[in-house]
């Protein structure tokens, strides 16, 4: 798993690439989200375009990130969800919670 962070004004963009399937990657995602929140960046977009696969640990990491951001009255959006990730989110009904967006720009605009 590869993770890149970009900051657009007051919005953090976390770009994920590879498989989000367990330790250490799930912990790294949560550490990055908390790192952004320590910088008072409480609006976050997870770009999942290049995530090949996700399992229950990956879903749990996204849920923990979502809850952490909501607890500081922030918001988290998912952008450019790959087909495999969309299948898992549909299956678990979590697609209804996460507010997914087709483009990164749409997700960012929704947080402004």
C-alpha positions as CSV (number, residue, x, y, z in Angstrom):
1,X,0.0,0.0,0.0
2,X,1.3,3.4,-0.9
3,X,-0.2,6.6,0.7
4,X,0.3,10.1,-0.5
5,X,-1.0,13.2,1.3
6,X,-1.9,16.5,-0.4
7,X,-3.5,19.5,1.2
8,X,-5.9,21.7,-0.8
9,X,-6.6,24.9,1.2
10,X,-8.2,23.4,4.4
11,X,-8.9,20.0,2.9
12,X,-6.7,17.0,3.2
13,X,-6.5,14.5,0.3
14,X,-5.2,11.0,1.1
15,X,-4.4,9.1,-2.1
16,X,-4.2,5.3,-1.6
17,X,-2.7,2.8,-4.0
18,X,-2.5,-1.0,-3.7
19,X,-4.4,-3.3,-1.3
20,X,-5.9,-2.0,1.9
21,X,-6.0,-5.3,3.8
22,X,-4.5,-5.1,7.2
23,X,-1.5,-4.1,9.2
24,X,0.5,-2.1,8.9
25,X,-1.4,-0.3,6.1
26,X,-4.6,0.2,8.0
27,X,-2.8,1.7,11.0
28,X,-0.8,4.0,8.7
29,X,-4.1,5.3,7.2
30,X,-5.5,6.1,10.6
31,X,-2.2,7.7,11.7
32,X,-2.2,10.0,8.6
33,X,-5.9,11.0,9.2
34,X,-5.0,11.9,12.8
35,X,-1.9,13.7,11.6
36,X,-4.1,15.9,9.4
37,X,-6.5,16.5,12.3
38,X,-3.6,17.7,14.5
39,X,-3.0,20.3,11.8
40,X,-6.6,21.4,12.1
41,X,-7.5,19.8,8.8
42,X,-10.8,18.2,9.6
43,X,-12.2,17.8,6.1
44,X,-10.6,14.8,4.4
45,X,-11.1,13.0,1.0
46,X,-9.9,9.5,0.5
47,X,-9.0,8.9,-3.1
48,X,-9.5,5.2,-3.7
49,X,-9.0,5.1,-7.5
50,X,-5.9,2.9,-7.3
51,X,-7.0,0.6,-4.5
52,X,-7.0,-2.9,-6.0
53,X,-8.7,-4.7,-3.1
54,X,-10.0,-4.0,0.3
55,X,-11.1,-6.5,3.1
56,X,-12.8,-6.1,6.5
57,X,-9.6,-4.6,8.0
58,X,-9.5,-2.0,5.3
59,X,-13.2,-1.2,5.8
60,X,-12.5,-1.0,9.5
61,X,-9.7,1.5,8.9
62,X,-12.0,3.7,6.8
63,X,-14.7,3.5,9.4
64,X,-12.2,4.5,12.2
65,X,-11.0,7.4,10.1
66,X,-14.6,8.5,9.4
67,X,-15.5,8.3,13.1
68,X,-12.4,10.2,14.2
69,X,-13.1,13.0,11.7
70,X,-16.8,13.1,12.7
71,X,-15.8,13.3,16.4
72,X,-14.1,16.6,15.8
73,X,-17.0,17.9,13.7
74,X,-15.2,17.3,10.5
75,X,-16.2,15.3,7.4
76,X,-14.7,12.6,5.3
77,X,-15.6,11.8,1.7
78,X,-14.6,9.0,-0.6
79,X,-13.6,9.8,-4.2
80,X,-13.0,7.7,-7.4
81,X,-13.8,4.4,-5.8
82,X,-12.5,1.5,-7.8
83,X,-14.9,-1.2,-8.9
84,X,-13.6,-3.8,-6.4
85,X,-13.9,-1.4,-3.5
86,X,-17.4,-0.3,-4.6
87,X,-18.5,-4.0,-4.6
88,X,-17.4,-4.4,-1.0
89,X,-19.0,-1.1,0.1
90,X,-22.3,-2.1,-1.7
91,X,-22.2,-5.6,-0.1
92,X,-21.8,-4.1,3.4
93,X,-24.3,-1.3,2.8
94,X,-21.5,1.2,3.8
95,X,-21.8,3.0,0.5
96,X,-24.8,4.8,2.0
97,X,-22.7,6.2,4.9
98,X,-19.7,7.4,3.0
99,X,-21.0,9.8,0.4
100,X,-18.8,8.6,-2.5
101,X,-18.0,11.0,-5.4
102,X,-17.0,10.1,-9.0
103,X,-14.2,12.7,-9.2
104,X,-11.7,14.1,-6.7
105,X,-12.8,17.7,-7.6
106,X,-16.5,16.9,-6.8
107,X,-15.5,15.4,-3.4
108,X,-13.3,18.5,-2.6
109,X,-16.1,20.9,-3.7
110,X,-18.6,19.1,-1.5
111,X,-16.5,20.0,1.5
112,X,-16.2,23.7,0.8
